[in-house]
Amino acid sequence: MTVSAIRPDDFGWLPADGFTFSLGLTEEGHAWTSGHTAAALDASVGKMTVSGSMTDQARTAYEKVLRLVEAAGLTPADITHVTENVTIAGLASYEEAVAVRREVLGHEPTVTTVVVERLVRSAALLEIEVRASSGGGKVLAASEARDAGVWAASPVVEGHDGTVHLPTMVPIDATGDLVAPGDFVAQYRYCLEQADVLLRRAGLSLDNAVTTYDYSTPQTRTVYRKTHHVRKDLLGGAGVYPGAGGILMSRLHQPGQLVAIDVTASRHPLELVNPGWSRYDTLTYAPGVRAGRTLFMSGFAALDMETQEALFPDDLEAQAEATYGAILHLLTYAGLEAKDLVRTVEFCVARELPRYKVVADVRERLLSPPWPASTGAMCADLLRPEFLLEVFPTALFPEEHSPAGE
């Protein structure tokens, strides 16, 4: 089986070609979509435009991703995981999008909710990305009812290649109260501990985690390093730390919240994938983790892996070259190529939005068809103030491929 681009017969919102990402990818019985907003090509002005309320935009975005899922031979019932990137401007009306999702899907997959500074289209309030597997995957732990107004949890679902999706972990307890107000490290620990609770209900634990992507606020920069001790306490119990990434937004899901963490785990044994970057010897995260056929990776930015210096300050294009160069280096070490990337998530600092197009130019030079399913969003900043771009990549080994290093 090979991964190929999803090419629906009728997708009137935008053309299938001409981009450095696919509308979505499929492998027999499985699908990954790119992140889609309500953007559509307006022939009268010759460009993509977005309009409408949160309800309007959610309906259009879901119509787009469902068209792609159906073109892959799947149905809404097969969707295992939904990522909803909601802008800070759209937070107040986010429940409208939740209502649309429940209506159009008719069931409850795992839901990851990422609060982003804004999206590429200034009027866009929401961006939706989905994964689907024939049969809808396997629900490992049901969601728990919570008080009204609390950020709702969703089920833990096992999807493609034994990947286990968890809902976004937030430091809000079951009664809706913020945990440890003002204490970033305590909130960080709470989120990871709650992820472990969910995984144990599913017969797993944090030892099975393959990635932990965290979202915090700029004020946490001064204490962020203290999370090292939390991660050392709770992660890596199977001998392999998960991949990790850290993104800064000016606010998160609830007032006073300092962190949210998205944890992904795997049913398979974990294998460290490191091409010899010694910096990871003392860190609590890995550059890459192979689990089954999937290569999960940390967030990459323009970093010199030997000196740990940030590269090319104030030059987004050069940073994109360095970032994707490092990703390709890791892929090559693992025996993979650019065409094996199935997903990239790009976070660009909002002040660089006018120049964001140069990242697509870099992707065109370095990546290749069928092009990964991709999502792009704007953040307030990154953990290193010199960084302008961070990319979360995922790749898939062909079925016949032997483990890395063999």
Number of C-alpha atoms within 10 A of each C-alpha: 9 11 19 20 22 25 19 16 10 11 14 11 15 14 13 18 10 8 13 22 26 24 28 32 27 26 16 14 14 23 30 30 29 26 25 25 27 27 21 17 15 13 9 6 8 8 11 14 17 18 15 13 16 24 20 14 24 28 19 20 23 23 15 22 24 20 20 28 28 15 19 24 15 22 19 17 18 24 27 29 29 22 18 25 26 26 24 20 16 22 19 11 14 19 15 18 25 16 12 18 19 12 11 14 16 11 14 19 31 27 23 24 21 23 25 31 25 26 25 16 16 10 20 24 29 29 27 23 23 26 25 27 26 18 15 23 21 17 19 20 18 17 17 10 11 14 11 9 9 16 20 19 20 21 22 26 25 26 26 22 16 18 21 28 27 27 26 24 23 27 29 20 15 15 11 16 12 18 19 17 14 13 15 24 21 17 22 26 19 21 24 24 17 16 23 21 15 22 25 14 13 17 11 18 21 26 21 27 29 33 26 24 19 20 24 26 22 19 13 17 15 9 11 16 11 12 16 14 13 18 19 14 12 17 23 19 14 14 11 22 30 32 24 23 22 19 25 27 25 17 20 23 22 17 9 15 22 30 30 25 26 23 28 24 25 27 17 16 13 22 20 20 22 19 15 11 13 11 14 14 11 8 12 21 25 25 23 29 26 24 24 19 19 23 27 28 28 25 27 22 28 27 19 15 14 9 8 10 12 16 17 17 13 12 14 22 20 16 25 26 19 20 23 23 18 19 24 18 16 22 24 14 15 21 16 20 19 21 16 24 27 29 25 20 19 20 26 28 25 21 13 16 15 9 12 21 12 15 21 16 15 20 18 15 11 14 21 16 15 21 25 31 26 25 22 20 24 24 28 20 26 25 19 14 12 19 22 27 27 27 24 23 22 22 22 23 22 14 10 8 12 12 15 18 10 7
